[in-house]
Amino acid sequence: MCRQRKHFLHFFLAFVIAALLLPTGPLAAETIKVGILLPLSGSLKYFGDMEKQSFYLALEEINRGGGLNGSELDFIYQDTKGDVDGGREAVTKLMDEDKVVMLGGGFYSPATFSMAGLAQQNRVPFLINTASDDKITEQGWDYVFRLNPPGSAYSGGIESFLAEVVKPKTAVTIYEDSVHGRNSAEYFRKTCDKLGIQVLMAEGYEHGVETFKPILTKVKELNPDVVFMSSYVTDGSTIMIEARQMKITPKIFLGGATGFTMPEFVQYAGVASESVMTATLWHQALPLPGAMAYFKRFTSKYNKEPDYHGAEAYAAAYVIKDVLQRAPSFAPEDIKKSLENTRLKTLFGPVRFVSYGNKINQNKLTSYVVQWQFSRLKLIWPKNLANADYVYPVNWLKEWGY
């Protein structure tokens, strides 16, 4: 055999061996597709936009830092339209057409519950970052994981603040007649029962009402110490605007998170937002790695301040990166096992999926209390973590400019 032919044969064999040794798992992928399910139209668009912007901000950073072992991560966003049918269509498209390796997002609880059922049925891992209905992680679905705490845990910070500071005797609840609103009202009732607070009224309303004055007339007659509200942005703003007009002056106005932490709340409610308190799951002043840096980057890029919804999405993006980086392959079972083994510190808090009570694959976190002060959302409770003193008691008529 001539020398040139021997050289060619040696080269060819070396090439074949090298090709066989190339990775076939995560390192072989050029672009790794993950589906992100958000309400990008309809009445919940404010939330969907903030979360999409936060996912995008994190994705830029991840890919700029080398992606996943050199492969690019790609988030494919699908609009759930904030309803069950839209959610089912969105998740079906991501699974069947886009062939994503896993799912993220999930805002509106009824839609997310339906999407999670489809993900479980198709054995596609789903990391939920916002939908709070307790039952989502109570179905035994082993492919469904939740980053944020369930709704029943939202009242932890509120409970201690009421017990130690306000010490109210009476309360009323105004809530949107939806899964989230009803659940939030029920969790607050349990808090009141525990603290010996008498709930004088729990009034639900249909989404889309133009005025709350009939409900607020009852509130004024009852004159409670606490007015608790579970509403989205526009409704919460309208409630406070009309409460100011009617000069309703409880000890505190208290929001059940959701719309009361959004920057649009203070924009819409104006002076009527001043000194309103609300539960929250996050604040940029918390001693969490990267919390303030994210807050500043988001504010600089989008010219508005993020709340806990944005922080949830941003943290979820880094959990997704961590999970996929540790998975030996992108097979659903490998991604599921990687989710189960997650131990990660994020700007939203530590992430570890555990089982307790009826729940599985649920991350456990605490909640806090914030207050609008001079159009800025300040962390006021617990006191050892606060970045501002709480304003209490509140002279509402003076705050409102009367």
N, C-alpha and C positions, 0 to 999 in steps of 0.2 A: 504494500500500500504506500503510495507516495506521501511525502512529508506534508504537502498542502492538504491532502484529503484527511490525514490524521488530525491536523490542526482543526479542520472544519468539524470533524466528528466530535472532538473534545469540546469545542465551542458549543455545538448543538446540544450535547448531553448536559453541559453546565447550564445552558439556558432552560432546558426542560426541568432540571432539578430545582432551579431558582423559582420557576413558575409554580411548581408544585408546592414550594415552601411559602409562597405568598399567603398572607392572612386571608381567611374567608369570612371572618366575623366582622366586628365593627370597623376595624382598620381598613377594610376593603371598600367600604361605601364612600362614594364621592359626596353625596348629599343625603343627609338623614332627615326624613320628613316626619314632623310631629303635627297633629291636628289640634288647633286651639278653637274652642267653642265659646263664643261670646255674643251678647245681644248688641249688635252693631246698628240696629234700626229700632224704631218704636220708642216707647216711653222709658225704656231702660238704657237707651243709647249713651247717656252720660257716663254710666258705669262701664259699659263695654268699651267706650273710647279710651277712658283712663287705663283700663286693664290692657287693652291692645297696645297703647303707647308704652306701657311699662314692660310688657313682653318684648316689644320691639327694641327698647332701650337695652334690656338685658341681652337680647340676641346679638345686637351690634357688638357689645362688649365680649361676648363669648366667642364669636367668630373672629373678631379682631385679635383675640388671645390665642388663636389656633384651633378653635372649634372643638371637635371631639377627636382627639388623637390625629389631628390634621385634616379631618373630614369636616365639611361645612354642615352646620345645623340649620334647618329650614322650618319655620313655623308657618303652617298653612291655616289661615283664619277662615272660619265659616260663621256666618251670621245665624244665630238661633232665633232671631226676631223676638226674643223674650217670651216665647210661648212653646207649648209642648209639640205642636205639629212642626214648627220651624226647627226645633231642636232635633226631632227625629230625622227630618230631611237632612239637616247639616251633618249629623253624626254618621248617617248612612253613606253620604257622599264621601266623607273623609275615609271611611273604612273600605268601601267598595271601589271607588274610583281613584282616590289619591293614594290608597294603600299605605297609610301612615303606620309607623311602628308603634305609636301610642297616642293617647289623647290627653289634652290639658284644658284648663278653663272651667266652665260651668258656673253660671251666676244664678239664674232664677231657679228656685228649688224644684217646682213641678217639672220644668223642662229638664233639669239636670237629673232628676230621679228617673225619668223616662230614658234619657240618653245613657245613664249608667246601667240600666237594665239591658239595653241593646249591646253596650260594650261588654258586659258580663256574658251575655248570650254568645257573642262572637269571640270571646276570650281575647279582647283587646285591652291592655292596661289603660286605666283612666285615672289621672291625678286631678282631683277637683280642688280649686283654690278659693271658692267664695260661697257657693250654695250651702245653706246652713241647716236645712231641715234634718233633725236628728235621725230620722228613719233611713236616710241615704246610706249610712254606714251600719244599719241594723238589719240588713237583709241577708247577711252571710255571703255577700259578693266578694270573692277573693281577688278579683281583678280591679276592684274599685278602691281608691285611697283618697283620703281627704286631708289637705294641708291645714285649713282653717279650723278652729274649734266649732263644734255644733252650736246651734242656737241656744240650747239650754245652758251653755257656759258663758253667754254674753253678759249675764247679769252679775257676775262675780264682783267686779269693781264697784258697780252701782250699789250692791247690797251693803258693802262695808261703808261706803260714803254716806248712805242714808242712815245707817245705824249709828255712825260715830259723829256725823256733822249735823245733818238736817233733823233727824229724830221726828219724822212726821207722824201724824195721827191718822190722816185721811189721804186718799188719792183717787184720781179718775184716770181711765185709759181711753185713748182714742186710737183706733187702729184700722188700717186698710183690711177689708174683708177678703184676705188672700191667705194662702198657707203661711207665708212668712209673718204677715200681720197677726193672724190668729195665734200662731205659736209664740210670737213675741209677747203678746198680751197675756197668754197663759203663763209664760215663764215669769213675767212681772207679777202676776197674781200670786204665784208661789213665793216669790220674794216677799211680797206684802204679808202673806200668811205667816211666814217665818218671823218677820219683824213685828207682827202685831199691828200692821197698818190696815185700816178699814178701806176696802175698795168700794166707793160710793156709786160708781158707774163704770161700765166697760162698753163703749159704743163703737160698733164697726161701721164702716162706710164703703160704698162701692167705688172702685177705681173710676176716675173721670168726673167726680162731682165738682161743681163750679164754686160752691160756697160751703163753709163749715159753720155758718152762723146758727142754724138750728141746733146743732150739737153744742156749740160754744155757749148758747143761751142757757142750756142745762148746766153746763160747767160753771157758769157764773152764779147760778142759783145755789149750787151745791157748795161753792167756795172751798175747794179742797186745798190741802197743803202741797200736793204734788200733782201736776198734769203730766202724765206719761204718754208719749206719742210714738207710734210705730208706723212711719210713713216714708214714702220716697221723696225725692227732692222737691218737686213742685207742690205736692200736697203739704209737706211739712212747712214750706215757705208760706203757703196760703193760710194755714192754721195760725201761724205766728203773726202774720200781718193782721188777720181779723181779730185775734186775741188782743193785740195792741189797740186796734180801733175800739174794741168793746171794753177796754180797760180791765181785763181779767188779770188778777194779781195773786197767784199762789206763792208759796214759798219758793218753789223752783218749777221751771219748765224742763222736762227731761226727755230726751230722745232715746229711742232704742237702736242707736247706730244707724245703719242703712243710709238714708238721705241726709241726716243731720251733720255728718262729717264732711260732706262734699263741698268743694269751693263754691259750687252753684247755689248752695243754700244761703250763704251770706250775701251773694250777689242778688238773688231774688228777694229775700226777706228784708234786706237792708237793715235799718236800725232795729227792726223787730227781732233780729237774730241775736242781738247783744245779750250776753250773760246766759244764753241757753246752754244747758249742759247735755251731754250725751255719752252713752257708752261708746267705746272704740276698742279695736283689737291691736292698734299700733299707733305710735307717734314718733316723729323723727328725733325727738329728744331722748328717747329710751336708749339705755346703754347696750345697744345691739350692734354687732359688727356691720358697718356699711350703711346704717340707717340714715345718718345725716348726709353722707356722700350721695346716696341715691336721691334723697329729697332735693339736694342742690342741683344735681344733674337733670332731674326731671323738670324742676322749676325753670332752669336755664333753657332747656331744649324746647319746652312746650308753653312757657310763659304762664304757667298756673301751678298751684301747689297740689301735690298728690295727697290722698288720704290712705286709709288702711286698705282700700280696694286695690290701689296701685301697688302698694307694698306686697300684698298677697301674690299678685301676678308676677312681679319682679322676682320674688323669692321662688315661686313655682318654676320659673324659667331655669334658675340655677339648680333646683332639685332635679329637673328633667335632665339637665346636662350631667349632673353627678350620677344619676341612675343609669343613663345610657353609657357613660364612660366606664362604669364598673361592670356592666352586663357583659358576659362572655360572648354573647351574640345578640341579635335583635329579634330572636324568637320570642314570642309572647311570654312563654314560661320563664325565660331567662330575665326579661325585663321585670316581670312580676316579682321574682325572687330578689332582684336588685332593689326594688321598691321596699320589699319587706326588710331588707338589711340596711336601709338608709339611716345614717347617723350624721346629720349635717347641721352646722350652725349657719343661720341666715339672718338677714336684716329684719326678718319678721319674727325671729325666735328660733329655738332649736326644733329640728324636724326629726321625729322618730314615730313611726306608725305602730300603734299598740292596740291591744284588745282590752276592753273593760266593759262591765255591764253587758248590754246587748250589742255593743259596737265592736267592729273589727276594722283594722287598717285606718285608725283614727289618730291624728296628731293631737296632743293635748297642750293647750296654751292658756294663758290668763287673759283677762280683759281689764280695761282702764276707764277712767272718766276724763273727759275733756270739756272745755268751756270756751265759747266764743267771747273773746275780749278784744275790743277795738278791731273787729273784723279779722282777727287771727285766732286760730284754733290752738288753745293752750292746754298742755297736760297738767291736770290739777290733782289727780289721785291715781295710785296711792301717794301719800305725801312725800315719802322718801325718794320717789322717782320724778316728782313734779318739776316742771320748768317754770311754773308761775303759781302764785297763791290763788286760791279760789275766791271768787266774789260771792260772798254770802254773809248775812242776808242781802237780798237784792231789792233795791228801791226801783221797782219796775217803771213807775211813772216818770221818775227822773231819768232812768236809762233810755226811755222812749222819747224824751224831749218834751214832756208835758209840763 
